[in-house]
């Protein structure tokens, strides 16, 4: 009997230690991925469309707007600085938890010969929130050098020294309402030296990015998941040219529909970009999102989930999403950011700059 008591005490101690360890690890971890993916893992209903790519699609497609305007239930899985091999492994892991009707793959970085971003911190943002699984371990072993693998499996390895960085938000998870997307409010003017590039130069030979993409397409075909390609708006320069010029032929090679937004979107390079790396601000993202919605409506038989009882939570999420935007507008005292966030969708660039000038002269 005494021996059983000792065994019970040991088991209880181990259980308490494990619970404390898990809680401490969770607090110490970088929060970005958890906050973004939380709505995905808690989704009570099917997600019909998943968006994958790097930060250009992350900042450029707003699922809540797609739901409100087109009834499309989607989630944005774009990741900062993700290269195509990283994107493919992220998609494989996400498909462990859902089977969408359609995957939209942004082809930015398909020309890469790198497996992941030079800054491993960005890989953590995409993978830390994923539960440990066979696919996650396979991803880490394939993508990362051996000396970097441990920190993705045993996360205390890298986060144990974050004590000094903790703040109140590390103890109270912030609810993100954008279904994976990120809004970046800012403005940069067009670099006049860009968009003047050689339209004939192509990617040379098979790239590592295309190799991973081709393997993933086969896997999706076997699961009955459709995949389409897109390329988010970009002020193309000579470095981008080989990739951009090769994508139409690449889509034809794999028999995929392809939406090249530089040709189709009414994006303005003076008002619709956040920074010189050409990430879309809310003005540009709303235009790109509407174009994507129209393309999906015309080319795919996706269900309209508005009014579906199983998607009532999406209606509530949209109401909170609207309140979030209203709160931003109430507190924003920068006229440029205010107009970018709220009004530019219905104004041309000339009207935008006139309105900003009027506001600064008469309101501020």
C-alpha positions in Angstrom: 0.0 0.0 0.0 2.8 2.4 0.9 4.5 1.6 -2.4 1.3 2.5 -4.3 1.1 5.8 -2.5 4.7 6.6 -3.5 3.9 5.7 -7.1 0.8 7.9 -7.0 2.8 10.8 -5.6 5.3 10.5 -8.4 2.6 10.4 -11.1 0.9 13.4 -9.6 4.2 15.3 -9.4 5.0 14.5 -13.0 1.5 15.5 -14.1 1.7 18.9 -12.2 5.2 19.5 -13.6 4.1 18.7 -17.1 1.1 21.1 -16.8 3.3 23.9 -15.4 5.9 23.3 -18.1 3.4 23.5 -20.9 1.9 26.7 -19.5 5.3 28.3 -19.1 6.4 27.2 -22.6 3.2 28.7 -24.1 3.8 32.0 -22.3 7.4 32.3 -23.4 6.7 31.4 -27.1 6.5 34.2 -29.7 2.7 34.9 -30.1 2.3 35.8 -33.7 1.5 32.3 -35.1 -0.8 31.3 -32.2 -2.9 34.5 -32.6 -3.2 34.1 -36.3 -4.0 30.3 -36.4 -6.3 30.3 -33.4 -9.4 31.0 -35.5 -8.4 28.2 -37.9 -8.0 25.5 -35.2 -11.2 26.6 -33.5 -13.3 26.9 -36.6 -16.6 25.2 -36.1 -17.3 24.7 -39.8 -15.5 23.8 -43.0 -13.1 26.3 -44.6 -13.6 26.1 -48.4 -10.6 28.1 -49.6 -7.0 28.4 -48.2 -4.5 31.0 -49.4 -0.8 30.1 -49.2 2.3 32.2 -50.1 4.5 34.8 -48.4 3.7 38.2 -46.9 2.4 39.6 -50.2 -0.7 37.4 -50.0 -0.7 37.6 -46.2 -1.1 41.4 -46.5 -3.1 41.4 -49.7 -6.2 39.1 -49.3 -8.8 39.7 -46.6 -11.0 36.6 -45.9 -13.5 38.5 -43.9 -14.2 40.8 -46.9 -14.5 37.7 -49.2 -17.0 36.3 -46.8 -19.1 39.4 -46.6 -19.1 40.2 -50.3 -19.0 36.7 -51.8 -20.0 34.3 -49.1 -16.6 32.5 -49.4 -15.3 30.9 -46.2 -11.6 31.1 -46.5 -8.4 31.5 -44.4 -5.1 33.2 -45.2 -2.1 31.0 -44.4 0.5 33.4 -46.0 3.7 33.6 -44.0 6.3 36.3 -43.7 9.3 35.7 -46.1 8.2 32.1 -46.8 10.0 30.4 -49.7 8.0 27.9 -51.7 9.4 24.8 -50.0 8.4 26.3 -46.6 4.9 27.1 -48.0 4.5 23.6 -49.3 5.4 22.0 -46.0 3.1 24.5 -44.2 0.3 23.5 -46.5 0.9 19.8 -45.9 0.6 20.3 -42.2 -2.5 22.4 -42.5 -4.2 19.7 -44.6 -3.8 17.3 -41.7 -6.7 19.4 -40.1 -8.9 20.3 -43.0 -9.7 19.5 -46.6 -10.6 22.6 -48.5 -12.3 22.7 -51.9 -9.6 25.0 -53.3 -6.1 26.1 -52.5 -4.9 29.5 -53.9 -1.1 29.4 -54.2 0.8 32.7 -54.7 3.8 31.9 -57.0 6.0 34.6 -55.6 9.3 32.7 -54.8 8.6 29.7 -57.0 12.0 30.6 -58.6 13.8 30.2 -55.3 16.7 27.8 -54.7 16.3 28.2 -51.0 14.2 26.1 -48.6 13.4 28.8 -46.2 14.0 32.5 -45.3 17.4 33.5 -44.2 15.8 34.7 -41.0 14.7 31.5 -39.2 12.4 33.7 -37.0 9.9 33.9 -39.9 9.8 30.1 -40.1 8.9 30.0 -36.4 6.0 32.3 -37.1 4.6 29.8 -39.6 5.3 26.6 -37.7 5.3 27.1 -33.9 1.6 27.1 -33.5 1.2 23.8 -35.4 0.7 20.8 -33.1 3.6 18.3 -33.0 2.9 15.6 -35.6 4.6 13.3 -38.1 4.2 15.9 -40.8 5.6 18.7 -38.7 8.7 16.6 -37.8 9.1 15.7 -41.5 8.9 19.4 -42.4 11.5 20.4 -39.8 13.9 17.6 -40.8 13.6 18.5 -44.5 13.7 22.3 -44.2 16.1 23.0 -41.4 19.8 22.2 -40.9 20.4 19.6 -38.2 21.7 22.2 -35.7 18.4 24.2 -36.0 15.9 21.4 -35.8 15.7 21.0 -32.0 14.2 24.5 -31.5 11.2 23.6 -33.6 10.4 20.4 -31.7 11.4 21.5 -28.2 10.6 25.2 -28.3 12.0 26.0 -24.9 15.3 25.6 -26.6 14.9 29.0 -28.2 12.3 30.8 -26.1 13.7 30.0 -22.5 15.4 33.4 -22.4 12.4 35.6 -23.4 11.6 36.4 -19.8 12.8 40.0 -20.1 10.6 40.6 -23.2 7.3 39.5 -21.7 4.4 41.9 -21.5 0.7 41.7 -20.6 -0.2 40.4 -24.1 2.0 37.3 -23.6 -0.4 36.2 -20.7 -3.7 37.1 -22.5 -4.0 36.0 -26.1 -5.3 38.6 -28.4 -8.2 37.5 -30.6 -7.4 38.1 -34.2 -10.4 38.8 -36.4 -8.8 38.8 -39.9 -8.9 35.0 -40.5 -5.2 34.9 -40.9 -4.6 38.1 -42.9 -2.6 41.0 -41.6 -3.4 44.7 -42.3 -0.5 47.0 -42.7 -1.5 50.6 -42.9 1.0 52.9 -44.5 1.9 54.5 -47.8 4.9 54.5 -50.1 5.3 56.1 -53.5 6.2 54.2 -56.6 9.8 53.6 -57.4 9.9 55.1 -60.9 12.9 52.8 -61.8 10.7 49.7 -61.6 8.1 48.3 -64.0 10.7 48.8 -66.8 12.1 45.3 -67.2 13.0 42.7 -69.9 9.8 40.8 -70.7 11.7 38.0 -72.4 14.0 36.7 -69.8 12.9 33.4 -68.1 13.7 31.3 -65.1 16.6 29.0 -65.9 16.1 25.3 -65.5 14.2 23.6 -62.7 14.1 25.6 -59.5 13.8 24.1 -56.0 10.6 26.0 -55.6 9.0 24.4 -58.7 10.2 21.0 -57.6 8.3 21.3 -54.3 5.3 22.9 -55.9 5.0 20.0 -58.5 5.1 17.4 -55.7 2.4 19.2 -53.8 0.1 19.5 -56.8 0.2 15.7 -57.2 -0.7 15.3 -53.5 -3.6 17.7 -53.9 -4.8 16.0 -57.0 -4.8 12.6 -55.2 -7.0 14.2 -52.4 -9.4 15.9 -54.9 -8.3 19.4 -53.9 -8.2 22.0 -56.6 -5.2 24.3 -56.8 -5.1 27.6 -58.6 -2.1 30.0 -59.0 -2.0 33.8 -58.5 0.7 36.5 -58.3 -0.1 39.4 -56.1 0.5 43.0 -57.4 4.1 43.9 -57.6 6.2 46.8 -59.0 8.4 44.4 -61.0 12.1 45.0 -61.4 14.9 43.1 -63.2 15.3 40.7 -60.3 11.7 39.7 -60.4 11.5 39.6 -64.2 12.5 35.9 -64.8 9.9 34.6 -62.4 7.1 36.9 -63.5 7.7 36.2 -67.2 7.7 32.4 -66.6 4.4 32.0 -64.6 1.9 31.9 -67.4 3.7 29.0 -69.0 4.1 27.4 -65.6 0.4 27.5 -65.0 -0.2 26.0 -68.5 2.4 23.3 -67.8 0.5 22.1 -64.7 -3.0 22.8 -66.0 -3.9 25.4 -63.4 -6.0 28.6 -63.6 -3.8 31.6 -63.1 -4.7 35.1 -61.9 -1.9 37.6 -62.6 -3.0 40.7 -60.6 -0.6 43.1 -62.3 -2.7 42.7 -65.4 -6.1 42.6 -63.8 -6.2 44.5 -60.5 -6.9 48.3 -60.5 -4.1 48.7 -58.0 -2.4 52.1 -58.1 1.3 52.2 -57.3 1.1 55.7 -55.7 -1.6 54.9 -53.1 -2.0 51.1 -52.6 1.3 49.9 -51.2 2.6 50.0 -47.6 6.3 49.9 -48.2 9.1 49.8 -50.8 8.9 46.0 -50.9 5.4 46.4 -52.3 3.2 44.9 -49.7 -0.4 46.1 -50.1 -2.0 48.4 -47.7 -5.7 48.2 -46.9 -6.6 50.3 -49.9 -4.8 48.0 -52.3 -5.7 44.8 -50.4 -9.4 45.6 -50.7 -9.0 45.9 -54.5 -7.0 42.7 -54.7 -9.5 40.9 -52.5 -12.5 42.0 -54.6 -10.6 40.9 -57.8 -10.0 37.5 -56.2 -13.6 37.1 -55.2 -14.8 37.9 -58.7 -12.3 35.4 -60.2 -13.4 32.6 -57.7 -17.0 33.3 -58.5 -16.4 33.0 -62.2 -14.2 30.0 -62.2 -15.1 27.7 -59.3 -18.3 26.3 -57.9 -17.8 27.4 -54.3 -20.8 27.5 -51.9 -22.1 30.8 -50.6 -22.0 30.4 -46.8 -24.0 33.5 -46.0 -27.2 32.6 -44.3 -26.0 29.0 -43.6 -26.8 28.1 -40.0 -23.5 26.3 -39.8 -21.7 29.6 -40.4 -23.4 31.8 -37.9 -20.1 32.2 -36.2 -18.7 33.8 -39.3 -21.5 36.4 -39.2 -20.6 37.2 -35.6 -16.9 37.3 -36.5 -17.6 39.8 -39.3 -19.5 42.0 -36.9 -16.5 42.1 -34.5 -14.3 42.6 -37.5 -16.3 45.7 -38.5 -16.1 47.0 -34.9 -12.4 46.5 -34.9 -12.0 48.6 -38.1 -14.3 51.3 -36.6 -12.2 51.4 -33.4 -9.1 51.9 -35.6 -10.7 54.8 -37.4 -11.8 56.4 -34.2 -8.3 56.5 -32.8 -6.3 57.1 -35.9 -5.1 60.8 -36.1 -2.9 60.4 -39.2 -5.0 61.6 -42.1 -3.1 59.5 -44.6 -3.6 56.3 -42.7 -7.2 57.2 -42.0 -8.0 57.7 -45.7 -6.1 54.6 -46.8 -8.0 52.5 -44.3 -11.4 53.9 -45.1 -11.9 55.9 -48.3 -9.5 55.1 -51.0 -11.6 52.2 -52.4 -14.0 54.7 -53.9 -11.5 57.4 -54.9 -8.9 57.7 -57.7 -5.4 58.9 -56.7 -6.0 62.5 -57.6 -9.1 62.6 -55.4 -7.1 60.9 -52.6 -4.3 63.5 -52.5 -6.8 66.4 -52.8 -8.8 65.0 -49.9 -5.7 64.5 -47.8 -4.6 68.1 -48.5 -8.0 69.5 -47.6 -8.1 67.5 -44.4 -4.6 68.7 -43.3 -5.4 72.3 -44.1 -8.9 72.4 -42.6 -9.4 69.6 -40.1 -6.1 68.9 -38.4 
